[in-house]
């Protein structure tokens, strides 16, 4: 089922009926429910008792199979790292691929050319489309160009600019945006999120991402922010205490913290750390906006290499030492 803030877009595209494009690129920010939208569209296309507006009935066998991800006429193509495959106990584990490989795309050839099992549409959902490696992307082009009647490709993409121009040219693009804050807040409350505003702030306004933030995430974030906000912050000691944290999260938290420091230095309100706003203001008051902004720009540069550090421990120590130098310089009244 599509999320509340995308139901009007789903209704609008279903009204096209036979004019529905055979290849649709659903794009927008990560964490807003684009995959749920594509799955709801796929469900409507294979539903055996669709409503007056073309929406899925939610009651027929086809709808039930889609919910269970077992419909013979619907395929979800995604990287191994996202696939929900059960692992056999004792089996040797290998690192799951983050790409969609050419073999996965070639395996679609037979599916595309077979007749529909249930007499309705056939749907291929590719998520995320930018995970297609070059060979897989080229293999997909032929199928996108002239699919059999009643066959639909739904490509879901967070980083659509990375797709081949030839793939984008064969798809109609549908842009989904961040939902209204009130709608996102209400939905998160329904999901049992205790502080929807803070969760949305941490997830950049993306409600699906906000709902996925785990208890471990919140516990580690509190420990990290507590360390860098402390009056006796020690970068090396903190690096030792925080060494088990995901490096990408640590960089994200420090980047958000520095951004909020910039806002506070300019008499603004915190955007990300709503629960530490007083601490942000206290630390920011000791440094000038230019120095804080310079540090924040450094953080943006480090964000680009966070997934490929030569030594994660040394990388974390370097981040915290640079931050400590900013705070120390501010205390001593010298330029950074």
N, C-alpha and C positions, 0 to 999 in steps of 0.2 A: 504494500500500500504506500502511495506517495505521502510525503510529509505535508502538513497543513499548508505551509507557505508555497507549495508547488502545485497545488490542486488546480488552480486556474490555468496554469501553463499546460498541465496534462489534459484538461478538458478542451482547451483550445486546439491542441494538436490532434486529438482524437476526432474532433469535428471534421477534419479534412477527409476522413474515410479513405476512399480509393486513391485520393491525391496525396496520401502520406508518402514522404520520400522514402526510398528504399535504403538510404544511408543517412543517419542522423548523428551529428556530433554534438553531444551534450557537454557543454563546457562551463566552467566557473570555478570559484575558489574551492579548495579542499574542505571537506567537513560540513557541507551544507545539505547533503542528501541527494547528490546527483545519481549515485548508483541506485538508490531507492526509487528515484524518478524513472530511470531506465527499466528497472524491474517491474514497476507498476505499468509502464507502457507495454512491456513484453506480455505481462499478464493479461492486459486488455486485448491484445492482438490474438492471443490463443484462447481466450475465454469462449466457452460454447454457448453461453446465455448472456451476452453483453447487454447492458442497460441502454436506454434510449440515446444517451450521449456517447455510447461506445465504451463506457467504463466497465471494468470487470465486475462480474456478479459476486465473486468471492465465495460462491457456494458449489459450483460445478466441479467435476473431477479435474478438469484442466487447471482451474484456479488452485485446487488443493495440491496438485503436483508441482505447480510453480512455487508455492510456498515451501514445499519440501525439497526444492531444487532437483526434482526428478522428472520433469516434463520432457518427453522424448523430442519435442520440437523447439526446445529452448536450450541454448548453450551459453554458458558463461566462460569466457576466456580471460584468465588473469594469471599473474606470476605465481609460481609455486609458493612464494613467501606469503601470499594472501589466501591461497587455497586452504580450505578446511578439510585436509586429508588426515584420516586417523593413522597413527603410527603404531606398528606392531611392536609389542614389548620385546626388548632385547635386540631389536634391529639396529644396525649401524646407522647413525644419524649423519647426514651431510647438510651443509649449509644450503638452504633453499634459495633458488634463483629469484632475483628481484626483477627479471626481465621476462617478457613473453617471447618464447623461442619460435623459430621457424617451423619446427615440427608440430607445435600446437596449432599454428595457422594452416599448415598443410592437411592436418587431420580434419579440418572443416570441409575439405573438398567433397568428400562423399556425402556429408550431411547436407551441404548446399544443393546437391544434385538429386537427392532422394525426394520422393513425394512426402508430403506431410502425413504423419501418423494419424492425426485426428481430424484432418480435413480443414484445418484452419491455417494460420500463418506459421512460418518458421522464423525464429528470432535468434540472432547472435549478439550477445552483449560483450564488448571488449572493455575491460577495466583494469587499470587506467590505460588509455590508448598510447600514452607516451612511453609506456613500458615495453612496447614492441621494439625488439632490436632491429637493426637495419634490414636483415634478411627477412624477418617476419613481416616488417612493414611492406617490403616490396612484394612478398608473396600474397599479402592481403589485397593489393591493388587490383589484381585481376578479378577477384570475387566482387569487389566493390563496384567495378565498372559495369558489369552486366549480370546481376544476380537473377535467378529464375523468378517469375511472378510469385508474389506472396512471401518473398524472403526479405527480411529486414536486418540491417546491421545498425546497432546502437553503440556508438563509441563514446565512452565516458572519459573526460580528460580534465585534469587539474592544470596541466602545463601544455595547453594546446599549441603554443608557439613552437614547441619542440617537434611537432608532427611534421611529416613530409608535406610540402605544398601540394603534391599530387594526391595525397590522402584527403587533405582539407578540401581540395577542389571537387572531390567526388561526393562530398557530404553537404547536406544542409546543416548550418550551425544554429544551435539553440543555446542561448546564454541564460544560465540560472544565476541569480544573485544572492547575496546574503539576505536572510529574512529580516523583516521588521523586528526590532528588539523586543517589543511587547509579545509578539507571537513566539519568538525564540524563548523568552523567559517563561511564558506559560507552558510551553512544551517541555522545557527542562524540569519545571516543577512537577509536571505529570510523571516524568521519569524518575522522580525521587531525588533530584539533585538539591542539596540543602541550601546552597548559595548560588542561584542561577547567574546573578550579575557578575560575581567573581569568576565563575566557570567560563562565562562568555568572554570576559576580559582576558583570561588566560588563553583562550582558543581563538582570539582575534575576531570574535563575533560569530564563529561557526558553531551552531548548536550541536551537530552530530559529534564533532570533535570534542566539544565541551562535555557531552554526556559520557564520553569514553574515558575521561580522566579518572584514574583509579585512586584508591585510598593510598597506595604506595606513592603515587605522584604527589598527592597533597602533603603527605608526611615528609617526603624528601624536599619538596619546595620550601616548606616551612623551615626545615633545618638549614637549607642553603641561604635563604633570605635572612634568617636569624644570624647566620655567621657573618655575612657581608655588612649587615646593619649594625653589628656590635661595635661599641666604642673601643674595645681592645682587639679588633680584628687582626688576626695573624694569618697571612696568606698560606704559609707552608703548613702550619698546623691544620688550617681549614682544608687544604688540599688532601691531607692525610685522612681527615674525618670524612671527607666527601668522595673518596676515591672510588667507591662502589657505585656511585650515581652514574646514570647515562650521560655521557659527555654532551650529547646534543641538547639534553634538557638543561644542563648547567650553563651552556652558552646561551640558550634561549632565555633563561631566568636572568642572567647578567645583562643581556641585551635589553630585555624589558625593564630591568632596574635602571639602566643608564638612560633609557628613553624617558622614564618617569622622572629621573633627576633633571633632565633637560626641561621638561614641562614645569617642574617645580621651581627651577631657577628662573623661569620666565613667568612666574606667578600663575601657573596653570595647575590643574588637578591631575592626579595620577590616572593613567589610562589602564595599566595592567595590574598594579599592586594596590588594589583598593583597600585591602586589609592591612597594609603597611604604609599608608599614606603619610602618617606623622613621621615615621622613620625615614622615608624618602626625603621629606622636606628638611629633616634635621641634617642628614648627610649632604644634601645638595646645598644647604646654606653655607657650607664651608668651602665651596669651590665656585668659580665663576662659570657662567653659561658656555663660554668659548672652550674652556678646558674640558667641561663635561661633554660637550658636543664632539670635540676631537676624540675623546675616548669612545663615545658611542659609534663614531665612524670606524674606529678600529674594530669594534665588535662586529660591525656589518661585514668587514673584510674577513674576520675569523669565521663567521658563519658559513662562508663559502667552502672552507676546508675542514669543517668540523667532522665530516664523515670519513675523512682520509688522513688523520693525524699520524705522524711517524711513531709517536709515543704519547698515548692518551694522558698518562700521568704527568709528563713534563708539559704537555699542552695546557692542562688544567692549572698547574702551578704557574705557568706563564700568564694566563688570564688573570689569576688572582693577584699575582705580583704587580701587574700593570694597574689593576684596580687599587691595590694598596698604595701604589705610588701616587695615584690621583688624590686619594684621601689624605695621604701624608703631606703632600705638597700643599693641599688646601689648608691643613692645620697650621703649617709653618708659614703660610702667606707667600709662598714662592711660586713662580710660573711652572706649569707642568711640562 
